[in-house]
Amino acid sequence: RREILRIHSGKLSLAADLDTETVLGMTEGCTGAEIQAICREAGMFAVRKSAESVTMNDFVDAVAKVKKEGRTVKSEDIMYY
């Protein structure tokens, strides 16, 4: 998950105070595609605000949106496979 987040957030202009470890924690149970969608949505939230960089609030909103729309992988399923 860390590498997927790094790859997709690397395309964004991140706020200096953004804590990527906290963002990583919010993606617990997410698939790679969901992490990609979270990064894309966070960027879109910033664009809609005409912000110069993506903030922690953008990621919080993006995680909420993606988790609401999608189905995350359950930890029991991860342990099974």
N, C-alpha and C positions, 0 to 999 in steps of 0.2 A: 504494500500500500504506500509506503514511504516513497519508493521510486516512481510509482505512477503519479502520486501527488507532485513530486518534484518535476517530472516531465511536463505535466499539464499546467502547473502553476508557473513554470519557468517562462511561459509565453505571456504572462501577465505582468503588469507593473504593480508590484505589491507595496503596500504601505510599510514604512520602516519599522513600525511597531507590531507588525503582524507576527503572531507566534505560530509557526507552521506545526509545531508539536501539538498544540491545542487543536488546530485544524485536523491533524492526523487522528487525534483521539475522537473527534466528532465523526470520522468516517469508519469507525469500528463496524464491521459487518457489511460494509459496502463492497460491491464488486468494482473491478477496474473501470467498467463503463460508467458506473454511478459516480466514481471519483472524477472521471473526465467530465461528466455532466455537471458536477458540483463546481468544478473550476470554470467551466463555460458560463454557468449561471452567475457565479460570483462576478465574473467579468462583465456580464450583461447588467447586473445590478449597478455596478460602478459606472458603466456607460450611460445608463438611464439617468443617473444623478449628475452626469457631466463631470465626474470625479477624475482626478489625475492618476489615482492608484486604487487598487482593490484593498478594502479594509476588512478587519475581522467581522464587522457587522454584515458585510456583503457575503462572507463565507457562511456565517450563521444563517442568514436568510436563504442562501443557496442550498445548504444542507437540509433545512426544513422543507424547502420546495421539492427537492429531489427525493427525499425519503417519503414525503407525502404522496408523490406521484408514482414512485417505483416500489419494488419489493426488494428489501435488502436480504442478504443471506443470513440465516440464523446461525448462531454459534454452534448449535447442536449439529447442523449440517456440515459445518467446517470440520468439526471434530470427527464426524463419521467418515468423511472422505479423506 
